[in-house]
C-alpha cells in the first residue's frame, strides 16, 4: 500500500519560510511525478508545484514562481517544498501527491493516484 506522509507544516509570520517534506512508502517512484497541491477554505484544490523526476524542470503555479522550490530525493522516495517569503494568502492545507505512471499529464489533481493526509500551513500577517 502506497502512503505519502507529509511533515513540516505549521504557523509562521508573513515573510517567513517553511519546508515541507513528503515521504512515499510502498514502492519506488524515482521516474514518476510527485507534486504538491493546496486547498484553502472555500477554494478549490490547486496545484502548487510538481516534478517529474530529480533533475527535471519543475512546474510551478504562477502564484508561487520565484517563491517556492520543489525538489526530490529519489533514494528516500521523498519530495520537498521550500516555501519562502510566505504571505497570508499561502495559508492552506498542503497535500503531497504521487502519480503511479511516469508518462502523461501531471498538472491536475486527477492525474495523481496517491495522496497524503495533508499538512496545515498558516501564515499570520
C-alpha positions as CSV (number, residue, x, y, z in Angstrom):
1,X,0.0,0.0,0.0
2,X,1.4,3.4,-1.0
3,X,1.1,6.1,1.5
4,X,2.6,9.5,1.2
5,X,3.2,11.2,4.5
6,X,3.7,15.0,4.8
7,X,5.5,16.9,7.5
8,X,6.8,20.4,8.1
9,X,3.6,22.5,8.2
10,X,2.9,25.0,11.0
11,X,2.3,28.6,11.9
12,X,4.7,31.2,10.6
13,X,4.6,35.0,10.3
14,X,4.4,36.7,6.9
15,X,7.8,36.8,5.3
16,X,8.9,33.6,7.0
17,X,9.8,30.3,5.5
18,X,8.8,26.6,5.9
19,X,10.0,23.4,4.3
20,X,7.5,20.7,3.7
21,X,8.6,17.1,3.2
22,X,6.7,14.1,1.8
23,X,7.9,10.6,2.0
24,X,6.1,7.9,0.0
25,X,6.4,4.4,1.1
26,X,5.3,1.2,-0.6
27,X,7.3,1.3,-3.8
28,X,9.9,3.3,-5.7
29,X,8.7,6.4,-7.6
30,X,12.0,7.7,-9.0
31,X,10.6,8.2,-12.5
32,X,7.1,9.2,-11.5
33,X,5.8,12.7,-11.0
34,X,5.4,13.9,-7.4
35,X,3.6,17.1,-6.7
36,X,2.2,19.5,-4.1
37,X,-1.3,20.8,-4.0
38,X,-3.0,23.2,-1.6
39,X,-6.6,23.9,-0.6
40,X,-7.7,27.0,1.3
41,X,-11.1,27.1,3.0
42,X,-13.8,27.8,0.4
43,X,-11.4,27.3,-2.5
44,X,-10.7,24.6,-5.0
45,X,-7.7,22.4,-4.6
46,X,-4.9,23.8,-6.8
47,X,-1.5,22.6,-7.9
48,X,1.4,24.4,-6.4
49,X,4.4,22.6,-7.9
50,X,5.3,19.3,-9.5
51,X,8.4,17.5,-10.5
52,X,8.7,14.5,-12.9
53,X,12.0,13.2,-11.6
54,X,15.0,14.6,-9.8
55,X,16.8,17.0,-12.2
56,X,13.8,17.6,-14.4
57,X,12.4,21.1,-15.0
58,X,9.9,21.7,-12.2
59,X,6.4,23.0,-12.8
60,X,5.2,25.9,-10.6
61,X,1.9,27.6,-10.4
62,X,2.2,31.3,-11.4
63,X,1.3,32.4,-7.9
64,X,4.3,30.7,-6.4
65,X,7.0,31.2,-9.0
66,X,10.2,32.6,-7.5
67,X,8.8,31.9,-4.0
68,X,8.6,28.2,-3.7
69,X,11.1,25.5,-4.8
70,X,10.3,21.8,-5.3
71,X,12.9,19.1,-5.1
72,X,13.1,15.4,-4.6
73,X,15.4,12.8,-3.2
74,X,14.8,9.5,-5.0
75,X,16.9,7.4,-2.7
76,X,14.4,8.4,0.1
77,X,11.3,8.5,-2.1
78,X,10.8,12.0,-0.8
79,X,9.7,15.3,-2.3
80,X,10.3,18.7,-0.6
81,X,8.7,22.1,-0.9
82,X,10.7,25.0,0.2
83,X,8.4,28.0,0.8
84,X,10.0,31.4,1.2
85,X,8.5,34.9,1.7
86,X,5.3,33.4,2.8
87,X,2.1,35.5,2.6
88,X,-1.2,35.2,4.4
89,X,-2.8,34.1,1.1
90,X,-0.5,31.0,1.2
91,X,-2.5,29.7,4.2
92,X,-3.9,26.3,3.2
93,X,-3.7,22.6,3.7
94,X,-0.9,21.4,1.6
95,X,-1.0,17.8,0.2
96,X,1.6,15.7,-1.4
97,X,0.5,13.6,-4.4
98,X,2.2,10.8,-6.3
99,X,1.4,9.6,-9.8
100,X,1.9,5.9,-10.4
101,X,2.8,6.3,-14.1
102,X,5.8,8.2,-15.4
103,X,4.1,9.4,-18.6
104,X,1.2,11.7,-19.2
105,X,-0.1,14.9,-17.7
106,X,0.9,15.8,-14.1
107,X,-0.7,19.2,-13.8
108,X,-4.1,18.2,-12.4
109,X,-5.2,16.5,-9.2
110,X,-6.9,13.8,-11.3
111,X,-3.5,12.9,-12.7
112,X,-2.4,11.6,-9.4
113,X,-3.1,8.3,-7.7
114,X,-1.8,8.5,-4.2
115,X,-2.4,11.4,-1.7
116,X,-1.1,12.3,1.7
117,X,-3.3,13.4,4.5
118,X,-2.2,17.0,4.2
119,X,-0.4,19.4,6.5
120,X,-1.7,22.8,7.6
121,X,0.3,25.9,6.7
122,X,-0.9,29.1,8.4
123,X,0.7,32.4,7.7
124,X,-0.1,35.3,10.0
125,X,0.0,38.9,9.0
